Amino acid sequence: MSSAAQNSSVGSSPAQISAEQNSAEHVPERIPVMIPHLGPEEARAAAEAVLSGWVAQGPRVAEFERAFATGVGAGHGVAVSSCTTGLHLALVACGIGPGDEVVVPSLSFIATANAVRYVGAVPVFADVDEQTGNLTADTVAAVLTPRTRAVMVVHQGGVPAEVAELRALCSALGLELIEDAACAIGSTFRGAPVGRGASVAAWSFHPRKLLTTGEGGMVTLDDADRAVRLRRLREHGMSVSAADRHASSGPVYESYLETGFNYRMTDIQAAVGLVQLGRLEALVARRRELAARYHELLADLPALRAVRDPAHGTTNYQSFWVLLEPGAPGRRDDLLARLADAGISARRGIMAAHLEPAYAGHPHAPLPATERLTRDSLILPLFHTMTSAQQDRVVAVLRKAVG
Ligand SMILES: Cc1ncc(COP(=O)(O)O)c(C=O)c1O
């Protein structure tokens, strides 16, 4: 789900929104597509970090990294400034560079493909499975060339991809498998948290995701040497971290071992992240409960197919999308307009990078499922505090349009 799709009312509390609306008669209460679930605990944790005097990357980042990695069952967590920067570092750590090709879905937020360009490699678009919106071993196999060095799989909108089959394909061919798990915290694959199918996974804490730190990201992996390199790369390539230098009683002379970046997370963000992590189970459970209710309400609308758990796992429903079936009355954009007229913020479905000006002229194989999904799907509002009445209002508009 695209960052651009983040609702513009994020930051307004539901109370603020309804207060504004009460003053305007006959204007229906606006339903946002997403509200990040943040409360006084997060505010207190951020304030404590500020008052501690240590606001840059420090002890809270280290604690967040440990807790997050433990939560997803990975050996190491390396906090970064966003998932985009995490993907960039993951590619650097995997040794991907100019002349290499990396297979990615076009059906993803544009950061997935852009990260490949950051290292001078070429993103090669593969099509997706129409049910899950994800790469499969077959769609990837169709675009492999002798220059392919890696595959970057996305768990789109939180729906887990079939990573075991992809891993088998990549292992057989000596390719790196990187997971873009931006949307997928709390999703599962074969009963375990997603993020373990590849050698390295990157996560997003943007407010459109379930767990937010404002902006922020994490890279998780098992390889200890790579984790050391990732920590160094995110901090200017320094041989001694700022935290270690601060802890030292004597003078420290760091050196700069390679060209690094400033991709650090702050301790203020990590303090918020630690509180959010403690809420994760409840956040996922609530989204799944709301999704189940959408499924019930939409059951008698054959014109729409709603996203569901695939056979191999469970989604956190980071995005609840519906697809207009062939022959459905009306078009996706008409539906979006009708929802907007009713005061409901929905979003177009997942974007397709190959259709954007930034990728004009970029060669690619036919991508029929990608083009259908991006053209005919839309994302419905879903947020922790959403009420049954709000869900009923959304479905009533859909029913009137396509029922
Ligand atoms: C699949 C995917 N990858 C990467 C990103 C980028 O995440 P961030 O905003 O944390 O850089 C997003 C954000 O929407 C995403 O949906």
The ligand as an SDF file (V2000), in Angstrom:
LIG
                    3D

 16 16  0  0  0  0  0  0  0  0999 V2000
    5.5660   -2.6280   -0.1550 C   0  0  0  0  0  0  0  0  0  0  0  0
    6.2140   -1.3740    0.3550 C   0  0  0  0  0  0  0  0  0  0  0  0
    7.5590   -1.2770    0.3230 N   0  0  0  0  0  0  0  0  0  0  0  0
    8.1890   -0.1810    0.7870 C   0  0  0  0  0  0  0  0  0  0  0  0
    7.4850    0.8800    1.3100 C   0  0  0  0  0  0  0  0  0  0  0  0
    8.2040    2.0790    1.8010 C   0  0  0  0  0  0  0  0  0  0  0  0
    8.1140    2.1870    3.1960 O   0  0  0  0  0  0  0  0  0  0  0  0
    8.6560    3.4950    3.9240 P   0  0  0  0  0  0  0  0  0  0  0  0
    7.6150    4.5510    3.7690 O   0  0  0  0  0  0  0  0  0  0  0  0
    8.8320    3.0830    5.3620 O   0  0  0  0  0  0  0  0  0  0  0  0
    9.9580    3.8510    3.2990 O   0  0  0  0  0  0  0  0  0  0  0  0
    6.0800    0.8240    1.3670 C   0  0  0  0  0  0  0  0  0  0  0  0
    5.3050    1.9410    1.9230 C   0  0  0  0  0  0  0  0  0  0  0  0
    4.1730    2.2270    1.5960 O   0  0  0  0  0  0  0  0  0  0  0  0
    5.4270   -0.3330    0.8700 C   0  0  0  0  0  0  0  0  0  0  0  0
    4.0970   -0.4340    0.8870 O   0  0  0  0  0  0  0  0  0  0  0  0
  1  2  1  0
  2  3  1  0
  2 15  2  0
  3  4  2  0
  4  5  1  0
  5  6  1  0
  5 12  2  0
  6  7  1  0
  7  8  1  0
  8  9  2  0
  8 10  1  0
  8 11  1  0
 12 13  1  0
 12 15  1  0
 13 14  2  0
 15 16  1  0
M  END
$$$$
